[in-house]
Amino acid sequence: MESHANMTAKSFRIGMGAVILALGFCIVFVHYSIRYSYGILLPEMLATFGILKFEAGIIYTSYFIGYTLFSFILGLSVDKTDTRKIVSIFLFILGLGVLFMSLSNGLMQATFSYLLAGIGCAACWVPIVVVVQRWFKKRALSVAVIDMGATVGFALSGIIMPILVKIGSWRLGWLVLSIISFALSPLTLLLLRSRPEDHLQGGKKGDEKSFRYVIGLFKDLRLWMLSVSYMFVGFYVMIPFTFLSTYASQEILLPYNIAAALISVIAIGAIPGKIILASFSEKAGRFKAMVLSSIMAIIGISGMISSSSFLGSEFFALAFSTAIYGVGYGSVWPLYMAYASDIFSVERAGGVLGFLTVFLGIGCMIAPPLAGWVADLTGTFKISFLIAVFASLFSLLSLLPTRTRKSSP
């Protein structure tokens, strides 16, 4: 018969696990709301700043410079430090960056503000994913649950941001997001727990072992190919999310509120895609699920490009393609996070996921200004979206060398 102490420990773990999932959901919610609201608010910001699409891409790139650099640093440190304090501090930094964004009056101010927001967001993904995978055995499914926060975040942003713009301006949208970030900072300090044991493990010997493990990772071809694949994910995610609303309003000639709501349509595919493909990967394998994810992204972006050919039904064609794209987008994050942990080790996942995020950040930094420059040059976003299609294909091909037997922890 199970002892009272064991039952109490089990109940505590279940209860705290639920708290960790809920808090992770909220943190990821605000993180991705801030990341993707830029594309939603961009048409209004372009009018205020009077800048080119290329310059708009530079502002977005500044976010990923901060996000990428600090994601790697935090990824290495999360394996041996108190995640609770780190995330709380960086949520406060995030709130400051977004507050400054709401007060920006030009390219330089907006670039600095979004850089600061990117630094803050660095603690809102890799550290949270690592903590959640420590608490739950079903890695892809547990990450999918907190990643639902991202889907709900950009879904609501696509609906709420146009309303806030109508009530006030694009500045009000950023102000609301900054308030949410500030509120989550003390809440995280109070509730987050780094691991089920509720104590830190480490010491000099552990640190030395961690250092040797990280050095050994750089010799593993699977890490490099998985990272390259993740870099291409940055292209086929950021190009649609940055310019879909602008493409819909300027080329398909949809009203702004409808064009902005297309970001919410992505959630229609992302929510089932996230849960179904994550569950599928637990039984059929991560790689098969990742192939399906990439295929759905390719089909969806191709449909966005060709939607203008459906005369009289452009909106329906674009909305349907956007939902299909959402299936691929929604599933990509939990699948990559779980796949990396499968190959290497959950307890060493912080450094691995941080390294992957560096490559993701490179793709995310290059994609918006490149796509904006191509659109300025050609007068259309279709070529830019075609770049995203090829990036999806290259991402899938880069995964092939990673199909090897899982290494021992």
C-alpha positions as CSV (number, residue, x, y, z in Angstrom):
1,M,0.0,0.0,0.0
2,E,1.3,3.4,-0.9
3,S,2.6,5.4,2.1
4,H,1.1,8.7,3.2
5,A,4.3,10.5,2.5
6,N,4.5,9.1,-1.1
7,M,0.8,10.0,-1.7
8,T,1.5,13.6,-0.4
9,A,4.5,13.9,-2.6
10,K,2.6,12.6,-5.6
11,S,-0.3,15.0,-5.0
12,F,2.1,17.9,-4.6
13,R,3.8,17.1,-7.9
14,I,0.4,16.9,-9.7
15,G,-0.7,20.1,-8.2
16,M,2.5,22.0,-8.9
17,G,2.7,20.5,-12.3
18,A,-0.7,22.0,-13.1
19,V,0.5,25.4,-11.8
20,I,3.7,25.2,-13.9
21,L,1.6,24.4,-17.0
22,A,-0.7,27.3,-16.3
23,L,2.1,29.8,-15.6
24,G,4.1,28.6,-18.6
25,F,1.0,29.1,-20.7
26,C,0.6,32.7,-19.5
27,I,4.3,33.5,-20.0
28,V,4.3,32.1,-23.6
29,F,1.1,33.9,-24.2
30,V,2.6,37.3,-23.5
31,H,5.8,36.4,-25.3
32,Y,4.2,35.5,-28.6
33,S,1.6,38.2,-28.3
34,I,4.4,40.8,-28.2
35,R,6.4,39.0,-31.0
36,Y,3.5,38.8,-33.5
37,S,1.6,41.9,-32.6
38,Y,4.3,43.8,-34.5
39,G,3.1,42.4,-37.8
40,I,-0.5,43.2,-36.9
41,L,0.2,46.8,-35.9
42,L,2.8,47.4,-38.7
43,P,0.4,48.9,-41.3
44,E,-0.5,51.6,-38.8
45,M,3.1,52.1,-37.6
46,L,4.3,52.5,-41.2
47,A,2.0,55.4,-41.6
48,T,3.2,57.1,-38.3
49,F,6.9,56.5,-38.9
50,G,6.9,57.1,-42.7
51,I,9.5,54.3,-43.2
52,L,10.1,51.7,-45.9
53,K,9.2,48.0,-45.6
54,F,13.0,47.2,-45.4
55,E,13.3,49.5,-42.4
56,A,10.3,47.9,-40.8
57,G,12.1,44.6,-41.2
58,I,15.2,46.1,-39.4
59,I,13.0,46.9,-36.4
60,Y,11.9,43.3,-36.2
61,T,15.5,42.1,-36.6
62,S,16.5,44.1,-33.6
63,Y,14.1,42.0,-31.5
64,F,15.7,38.8,-32.7
65,I,19.2,40.1,-32.0
66,G,18.4,40.5,-28.3
67,Y,16.3,37.4,-28.2
68,T,18.9,35.2,-29.9
69,L,21.9,36.3,-27.9
70,F,20.3,36.0,-24.5
71,S,18.4,32.8,-25.4
72,F,21.8,31.0,-25.8
73,I,23.2,32.5,-22.6
74,L,20.1,31.6,-20.6
75,G,19.9,28.2,-22.2
76,L,23.4,27.4,-20.8
77,S,22.6,28.8,-17.4
78,V,19.1,27.3,-16.9
79,D,20.6,23.8,-16.3
80,K,22.3,25.0,-13.1
81,T,20.6,28.2,-11.9
82,D,17.2,29.2,-10.4
83,T,14.9,29.6,-13.4
84,R,12.3,31.4,-11.2
85,K,14.5,34.5,-10.6
86,I,15.8,34.6,-14.2
87,V,12.3,34.6,-15.8
88,S,10.9,37.1,-13.3
89,I,13.7,39.6,-14.0
90,F,13.5,39.2,-17.7
91,L,9.7,39.6,-17.7
92,F,10.3,43.0,-16.1
93,I,12.8,43.9,-18.8
94,L,10.2,42.8,-21.4
95,G,7.7,45.1,-19.9
96,L,10.1,48.0,-20.1
97,G,10.9,47.3,-23.8
98,V,7.3,47.2,-24.8
99,L,6.4,50.3,-22.8
100,F,9.2,52.2,-24.7
101,M,7.8,50.8,-27.9
102,S,4.5,52.4,-27.2
103,L,6.3,55.8,-26.8
104,S,8.5,55.5,-29.9
105,N,8.4,58.2,-32.6
106,G,10.8,56.9,-35.2
107,L,13.0,54.1,-36.5
108,M,15.8,54.4,-34.0
109,Q,13.6,54.5,-30.9
110,A,11.5,51.6,-32.1
111,T,14.6,49.6,-32.9
112,F,16.1,50.1,-29.4
113,S,12.7,49.4,-27.8
114,Y,12.1,46.1,-29.7
115,L,15.7,45.1,-29.0
116,L,15.0,45.4,-25.3
117,A,11.8,43.5,-25.7
118,G,13.7,40.7,-27.4
119,I,16.1,40.5,-24.5
120,G,13.2,40.1,-22.2
121,C,11.5,37.5,-24.3
122,A,14.6,35.4,-24.2
123,A,13.6,34.0,-20.8
124,C,10.0,33.3,-21.9
125,W,10.7,30.2,-24.1
126,V,13.8,28.0,-23.6
127,P,13.9,28.2,-19.8
128,I,10.1,27.5,-19.6
129,V,10.3,24.6,-22.1
130,V,13.2,23.1,-20.0
131,V,11.2,23.4,-16.8
132,V,8.1,21.9,-18.2
133,Q,10.0,18.9,-19.7
134,R,11.4,18.2,-16.2
135,W,8.0,18.0,-14.8
136,F,6.3,15.8,-17.4
137,K,7.2,12.6,-19.2
138,K,5.3,13.3,-22.4
139,R,7.6,16.0,-23.6
140,A,6.0,17.0,-26.9
141,L,2.5,17.0,-25.4
142,S,3.5,19.1,-22.4
143,V,5.3,21.6,-24.5
144,A,2.3,21.7,-26.8
145,V,0.1,22.7,-23.9
146,I,2.2,25.7,-22.9
147,D,2.7,26.5,-26.6
148,M,-1.1,26.9,-26.8
149,G,-0.4,30.2,-25.1
150,A,1.4,31.3,-28.2
151,T,-1.6,30.3,-30.4
152,V,-4.1,32.0,-28.1
153,G,-1.9,35.0,-27.9
154,F,-1.6,35.8,-31.6
155,A,-5.2,34.7,-32.2
156,L,-6.5,37.2,-29.7
157,S,-4.0,39.8,-30.9
158,G,-5.4,39.6,-34.4
159,I,-8.8,40.5,-33.0
160,I,-8.0,42.8,-30.1
161,M,-5.2,44.9,-31.6
162,P,-7.4,46.4,-34.4
163,I,-10.0,47.3,-31.7
164,L,-7.4,49.0,-29.6
165,V,-6.1,50.8,-32.7
166,K,-9.7,52.0,-33.3
167,I,-10.1,53.1,-29.7
168,G,-6.8,54.9,-29.5
169,S,-3.9,54.0,-31.7
170,W,-1.2,51.3,-32.2
171,R,0.5,52.8,-29.1
172,L,-2.4,51.5,-26.9
173,G,-1.8,48.0,-28.1
174,W,1.8,48.0,-27.0
175,L,0.9,49.7,-23.7
176,V,-1.6,46.9,-22.8
177,L,1.0,44.2,-23.5
178,S,3.6,46.0,-21.3
179,I,1.1,46.0,-18.4
180,I,0.6,42.2,-18.7
181,S,4.4,41.7,-18.8
182,F,4.9,43.7,-15.6
183,A,2.1,41.8,-13.9
184,L,3.6,38.4,-14.7
185,S,7.0,39.2,-13.2
186,P,6.1,39.0,-9.5
187,L,3.7,36.2,-10.2
188,T,6.5,34.1,-11.7
189,L,8.8,34.8,-8.7
190,L,6.1,33.5,-6.4
191,L,4.9,30.4,-8.3
192,L,7.6,29.0,-10.6
193,R,9.6,26.0,-9.5
194,S,12.7,24.9,-11.5
195,R,12.3,21.1,-11.0
196,P,10.0,18.6,-9.2
197,E,12.6,18.0,-6.5
198,D,12.3,21.8,-5.6
199,H,16.0,22.1,-5.0
200,L,18.9,23.0,-7.2
201,Q,21.5,20.4,-8.3
202,G,24.9,21.3,-9.3
203,G,28.3,22.1,-7.7
204,K,31.7,22.3,-9.2
205,K,31.8,18.7,-10.4
206,G,28.4,19.1,-12.1
207,D,29.5,22.3,-13.7
208,E,32.6,20.7,-15.1
209,K,30.6,17.8,-16.4
210,S,28.1,20.2,-18.1
211,F,31.0,22.1,-19.7
212,R,32.5,18.9,-21.1
213,Y,29.1,17.9,-22.4
214,V,28.5,21.2,-24.2
215,I,31.9,21.0,-25.8
216,G,31.1,17.5,-27.0
217,L,27.9,18.6,-28.5
218,F,29.7,20.8,-31.1
219,K,31.2,17.6,-32.6
220,D,27.8,16.0,-33.2
221,L,26.5,16.4,-36.7
222,R,23.0,16.0,-35.6
223,L,23.1,19.2,-33.5
224,W,24.4,21.2,-36.5
225,M,21.8,19.8,-39.0
226,L,19.0,20.2,-36.5
227,S,20.1,23.8,-35.9
228,V,20.3,24.5,-39.7
229,S,16.8,23.1,-40.0
230,Y,15.6,25.3,-37.2
231,M,17.1,28.3,-38.9
232,F,15.0,27.8,-42.0
233,V,12.0,27.5,-39.7
234,G,12.7,31.1,-38.8
235,F,12.3,32.1,-42.5
236,Y,9.0,30.3,-43.1
237,V,7.5,31.6,-39.8
238,M,8.7,35.2,-39.8
239,I,7.9,36.1,-43.4
240,P,4.1,35.3,-43.2
241,F,3.8,36.6,-39.6
242,T,5.5,39.9,-40.5
243,F,3.9,40.7,-43.8
244,L,0.7,38.6,-44.1
245,S,-1.5,41.5,-42.9
246,T,0.3,44.0,-45.1
247,Y,0.1,41.7,-48.1
248,A,-3.7,41.2,-47.5
249,S,-4.4,44.9,-47.1
250,Q,-2.1,46.3,-49.9
251,E,-2.3,43.5,-52.6
252,I,-5.5,41.6,-51.9
253,L,-7.1,44.9,-50.9
254,L,-8.9,43.7,-47.8
255,P,-9.9,46.1,-45.1
256,Y,-7.3,46.5,-42.3
257,N,-9.4,44.9,-39.6
258,I,-10.0,41.8,-41.8
259,A,-6.4,41.7,-42.9
260,A,-5.2,41.9,-39.3
261,A,-7.6,39.1,-38.3
262,L,-5.8,36.7,-40.7
263,I,-3.2,36.3,-38.0
264,S,-6.0,34.9,-35.8
265,V,-7.0,32.5,-38.6
266,I,-3.6,30.8,-38.2
267,A,-4.8,29.7,-34.8
268,I,-7.6,27.8,-36.4
269,G,-5.1,25.4,-37.8
270,A,-2.4,25.8,-35.1
271,I,-4.5,24.6,-32.2
272,P,-5.5,21.2,-33.6
273,G,-2.1,20.9,-35.4
274,K,-0.2,21.5,-32.2
275,I,-2.2,18.8,-30.2
276,I,-2.8,16.2,-32.9
277,L,0.8,16.2,-34.3
278,A,2.4,16.3,-30.9
279,S,0.2,13.3,-29.8
280,F,1.0,11.6,-33.1
281,S,4.7,12.0,-32.5
282,E,4.5,10.3,-29.1
283,K,3.4,7.1,-30.9
284,A,4.7,7.3,-34.5
285,G,7.9,9.2,-33.9
286,R,9.0,12.8,-34.0
287,F,10.5,12.7,-37.5
288,K,7.3,11.5,-39.2
289,A,5.3,14.2,-37.4
290,M,7.9,16.9,-38.4
291,V,7.6,15.8,-42.0
292,L,3.8,16.3,-41.9
293,S,4.3,19.7,-40.2
294,S,6.7,20.9,-43.0
295,I,4.3,19.7,-45.7
296,M,1.4,21.6,-44.3
297,A,3.5,24.8,-44.1
298,I,4.5,24.4,-47.7
299,I,0.9,23.9,-48.9
300,G,-0.3,26.8,-46.8
301,I,2.2,29.4,-48.0
302,S,1.8,28.3,-51.6
303,G,-1.9,28.9,-51.2
304,M,-1.3,32.4,-49.9
305,I,0.7,33.2,-53.0
306,S,-1.9,31.9,-55.4
307,S,-5.0,33.3,-53.5
308,S,-5.1,36.4,-55.7
309,S,-5.9,34.2,-58.7
310,F,-9.3,33.2,-57.2
311,L,-11.2,36.3,-58.5
312,G,-14.1,37.2,-56.2
313,S,-13.0,34.6,-53.6
314,E,-9.6,35.9,-52.7
315,F,-10.4,36.3,-49.0
316,F,-11.7,32.7,-48.7
317,A,-8.7,31.3,-50.6
318,L,-6.3,33.3,-48.4
319,A,-8.1,32.4,-45.2
320,F,-8.2,28.7,-46.0
321,S,-4.5,28.7,-47.0
322,T,-3.7,30.6,-43.8
323,A,-5.4,27.9,-41.7
324,I,-3.5,25.1,-43.5
325,Y,-0.3,27.0,-42.8
326,G,-1.4,27.2,-39.2
327,V,-1.3,23.4,-38.8
328,G,2.4,23.4,-39.8
329,Y,3.3,26.4,-37.8
330,G,1.5,25.3,-34.6
331,S,3.2,21.9,-34.4
332,V,6.7,23.0,-35.2
333,W,7.6,24.3,-31.8
334,P,6.7,21.4,-29.5
335,L,8.1,18.9,-32.1
336,Y,11.5,20.5,-32.4
337,M,11.8,21.0,-28.6
338,A,10.9,17.4,-27.9
339,Y,13.0,16.0,-30.7
340,A,16.1,17.8,-29.4
341,S,15.5,16.5,-25.9
342,D,15.0,12.9,-27.3
343,I,18.3,13.0,-29.1
344,F,20.4,14.6,-26.4
345,S,19.0,14.7,-22.8
346,V,16.3,16.5,-20.9
347,E,18.7,17.5,-18.1
348,R,21.1,19.0,-20.6
349,A,18.3,20.4,-22.8
350,G,18.9,24.0,-21.8
351,G,22.2,24.3,-23.6
352,V,20.9,22.4,-26.6
353,L,17.8,24.4,-27.0
354,G,19.7,27.6,-26.4
355,F,22.1,26.7,-29.3
356,L,19.1,25.8,-31.6
357,T,17.6,29.2,-30.8
358,V,20.8,31.0,-32.0
359,F,20.2,29.5,-35.4
360,L,16.4,30.2,-35.2
361,G,17.3,33.8,-34.4
362,I,19.6,34.0,-37.4
363,G,16.8,33.0,-39.6
364,C,14.4,35.3,-37.9
365,M,16.8,38.2,-38.1
366,I,17.5,37.8,-41.8
367,A,13.9,36.9,-43.0
368,P,12.0,40.2,-42.3
369,P,14.4,42.7,-43.9
370,L,15.1,40.3,-46.7
371,A,11.4,39.8,-47.4
372,G,10.8,43.6,-47.1
373,W,13.7,44.4,-49.4
374,V,12.4,41.9,-52.0
375,A,8.9,43.4,-51.7
376,D,10.2,46.9,-52.2
377,L,12.3,45.8,-55.2
378,T,9.6,43.8,-56.9
379,G,6.5,45.6,-55.8
380,T,4.9,42.4,-54.5
381,F,5.1,40.1,-51.5
382,K,4.6,37.0,-53.6
383,I,8.3,36.5,-54.2
384,S,9.0,37.0,-50.5
385,F,6.4,34.3,-49.7
386,L,8.1,32.0,-52.3
387,I,11.3,32.4,-50.3
388,A,9.4,31.0,-47.3
389,V,8.2,28.0,-49.4
390,F,11.8,27.1,-50.3
391,A,12.8,27.6,-46.6
392,S,10.2,25.1,-45.6
393,L,11.6,22.6,-48.0
394,F,15.2,23.2,-47.0
395,S,14.2,22.8,-43.3
396,L,12.8,19.4,-44.0
397,L,15.8,18.2,-46.0
398,S,18.2,19.4,-43.3
399,L,16.4,17.0,-40.8
400,L,17.4,13.9,-42.8
401,P,20.9,13.4,-41.2
402,T,19.4,13.7,-37.7
403,R,17.5,10.3,-38.1
404,T,19.9,8.4,-35.9
405,R,19.6,6.3,-32.7
406,K,19.0,8.4,-29.6
407,S,22.1,9.0,-27.6
408,S,22.3,8.0,-24.0
409,P,21.9,10.8,-21.4
